[in-house]
Every structure is written in C-alpha cells, then in structure tokens.
Amino acid sequence: MQTFRTKLSQVETALKEAAVYCGHGYESVSDEAVALVLGAAGLLPEQPLSLLDQPFPGETESQLAALLDQRCHHRVPVAYCLKEAYLAGLRFIADPRALIPRSPVSHVVAERLTPWWPEDQEPAVIVDVCCGGGSLGLVAAEAFSKATVLLSDLDEQALSLASENIALHGRSDRVIALRADLLSALRSGSIDVVLANPPYVSRAQMAELPPEYNAEPRIALEADAEGTELAVRLLREGARVLAPNGLMLLEVGETWMTLEDRLPKVPFLWIELPQGGSGVAVISAQELRDWDAAGIL
Ligand SMILES: C[S@@+](CC[C@H](N)C(=O)[O-])C[C@H]1O[C@@H](n2cnc3c(N)ncnc32)[C@H](O)[C@@H]1O
C-alpha cells in the first residue's frame, strides 16, 4: 500500500533527479513535494502529521503524475502547476499572467510596516505599484483594515489576475486595480505608502536564469540593460506622489549594488528582512524630496 509518506519520498526523489530549481515560493524539493502531493489529493497545505501514514488515494495517482510531468519535464514552477501561491499566510490565484508571489517585503507589510510606519496610524492610501497579481497590496489591505489600496501595473494580463485576487479576498470595496505606467496616473502628494517591486533583472542576468523563470512573464522580470531604470524612475516619481509623511518600500533584490553605483550620493537604507531576502530600501517622502532637490536622483 502507498501511504502519503512513501508518495512524498518518491516525489522528492523525482524532483531531485530532475534537478528542478526551487526559488518560486518553495525553498526546497521537500517543500515542493509536500505541495504537489497535497495538491494532487485536493488537500490544504496545513495537515496533521498523522496523514503521513494514511493511504495515498489511488484515484489521484494520475493527477500527481500530470503535475510531476509539468514540474520535472516542462520545469513549470509549483505555484503555476497548482494555480495557487501563499504569501504571508494568504492564498492567491497564481498563473502565468503574472509573476509568482514571493516578495520578502510581504512579511514587513503583514507586520504593519513596523518599525517604519507609526504604530498608531493607519495609512489612508497605499499603492502597490508594479503589482503583478496583486499579492503585496492585498497583504497590505489585510494588515491595514481601513486603507484604500491601489494595485497598479502596466500589463493588462497581470491586472486581470489582480482583479481575480481582489474578488477572491472580497476586497473590491477598497482595493482597486489600475493600469498605469509606474506612478504617472497618481495625483501629487496623494499617497501615504508606496510598495514598489519593479522588474530589476538586467539583460545579462536574464540569460543566466534557470528555466523555471521562462514560465513567468518577461515584462515582470526584465528591466533595462543594467536593471535600474524603473527603480530610478520610481524614486523620482515617489518624491512627487507621496504625502508629506509618506513612505516608500522599494525592492530591487540583488540589483541593489548596481543601484548604489548608479546613484552614488544617495544614502540608501537597506533593511534586514525577517524571513531572508535582500535589496529592500525604506525611504521617507522627505528623503526623496531632499534627494530630488539636491539633484542626486
Ligand atoms: C517583479 S514583478 C512584480 C510582482 C509583484 N509585485 C509580486 O510581488 O508578485 C514587476 C511587475 O511590474 C510590471 N511593470 C513592468 N513595467 C512597468 C511599468 N512601466 N509600469 C508599471 N508596471 C510595470 C510588470 O508587468 C510586473 O507585473
């Protein structure tokens, strides 16, 4: 008899043999095996340990085989195989219309931007710019129960997924999907918090990414030749749209060093992230205005 335990072990071995790359929401092949086995059986991710010795339902074998084929032979990331992703404890619909949710900023947002945002204040308007499927903004809507949240992206496909995620979370009363080039559609001084996760992979780095990244939209990953163009534009536009006490969180991953080289006079504060990850700067509206006025952006 096949149990969940034996099935997990077989799937883990298959993933290892296929040398899949984990980096799209799951940290190891063991985590991926759990997600695939539970997904095939139609079970939620949180299960008691006693499930391990239960029989694996024979009728789900073909479903598991199809998932493994997608994962191992076509190198489709698990989130796209299962059409769902989890971020900061929330579930999102995930498919190739948008990047797979995995931003390390989500944990800071879920903690109400502590210690960067005053504990006793609620931001009135938050924008998740370059929102993809909208996960970061929806985590913000969960953390700040009174805020209006704008999910903004240039890509219609990503926005259609973001709209489905707004509906999934029942947030259409105060979360709005908006098509725009970065922050260009927003009024001056109208935004309290900007969450910005633009594409930042340089052209040279694009060529070296593992095949799993081919499943994601290119517009979500590839920036200009060195990867900093959209980040620099966001800093300049942020100086305009943020309210006087506003805050920007800018995520540029490993491109943070290139950004420092490009803007050598800007004293970025790269924060420590509770669950790992790098390249996230926290910047106040005042700093952005000072840098803009000093001509160092
Ligand atoms: C790194 S992905 C962000 C994913 C999302 N923040 C998340 O955590 O899942 C970058 C996003 O920026 C969008 N984008 C690219 N150029 C843009 C532009 N000029 N203005 C607005 N959005 C843009 C892409 O369509 C993509 O959805």
The ligand as an SDF file (V2000), in Angstrom:
LIG
                    3D

 27 29  0  0  0  0  0  0  0  0999 V2000
    8.6750   41.9650  -10.2600 C   0  0  0  0  0  0  0  0  0  0  0  0
    7.0490   41.9930  -10.9350 S   0  0  0  0  0  0  0  0  0  0  0  0
    6.1130   42.4320   -9.5300 C   0  0  0  0  0  0  0  0  0  0  0  0
    5.2990   41.3630   -8.9390 C   0  0  0  0  0  0  0  0  0  0  0  0
    4.5090   41.6850   -7.7100 C   0  0  0  0  0  0  0  0  0  0  0  0
    4.9130   42.8560   -7.0010 N   0  0  0  0  0  0  0  0  0  0  0  0
    4.5380   40.4870   -6.8020 C   0  0  0  0  0  0  0  0  0  0  0  0
    5.0510   40.5940   -5.6860 O   0  0  0  0  0  0  0  0  0  0  0  0
    4.0660   39.4240   -7.2150 O   0  0  0  0  0  0  0  0  0  0  0  0
    7.0730   43.5070  -11.8180 C   0  0  0  0  0  0  0  0  0  0  0  0
    5.7390   43.9910  -12.3840 C   0  0  0  0  0  0  0  0  0  0  0  0
    5.9690   45.2920  -12.9580 O   0  0  0  0  0  0  0  0  0  0  0  0
    5.1360   45.4280  -14.0950 C   0  0  0  0  0  0  0  0  0  0  0  0
    5.6740   46.5300  -14.9240 N   0  0  0  0  0  0  0  0  0  0  0  0
    6.7130   46.4910  -15.8070 C   0  0  0  0  0  0  0  0  0  0  0  0
    6.9290   47.7120  -16.3030 N   0  0  0  0  0  0  0  0  0  0  0  0
    6.0270   48.5400  -15.7260 C   0  0  0  0  0  0  0  0  0  0  0  0
    5.7550   49.9450  -15.8270 C   0  0  0  0  0  0  0  0  0  0  0  0
    6.4750   50.7340  -16.6280 N   0  0  0  0  0  0  0  0  0  0  0  0
    4.7470   50.4670  -15.0950 N   0  0  0  0  0  0  0  0  0  0  0  0
    4.0090   49.6650  -14.2720 C   0  0  0  0  0  0  0  0  0  0  0  0
    4.2080   48.3370  -14.1390 N   0  0  0  0  0  0  0  0  0  0  0  0
    5.2170   47.7980  -14.8540 C   0  0  0  0  0  0  0  0  0  0  0  0
    5.1390   44.0510  -14.7310 C   0  0  0  0  0  0  0  0  0  0  0  0
    4.0180   43.8870  -15.5460 O   0  0  0  0  0  0  0  0  0  0  0  0
    5.1300   43.1470  -13.4820 C   0  0  0  0  0  0  0  0  0  0  0  0
    3.8170   42.7800  -13.1380 O   0  0  0  0  0  0  0  0  0  0  0  0
  1  2  1  0
  2  3  1  0
  2 10  1  0
  3  4  1  0
  4  5  1  0
  5  6  1  0
  5  7  1  0
  7  8  2  0
  7  9  1  0
 10 11  1  0
 11 12  1  0
 11 26  1  0
 12 13  1  0
 13 14  1  0
 13 24  1  0
 14 15  1  0
 14 23  1  0
 15 16  2  0
 16 17  1  0
 17 18  1  0
 17 23  2  0
 18 19  1  0
 18 20  2  0
 20 21  1  0
 21 22  2  0
 22 23  1  0
 24 25  1  0
 24 26  1  0
 26 27  1  0
M  CHG  2   2   1   9  -1
M  END
$$$$
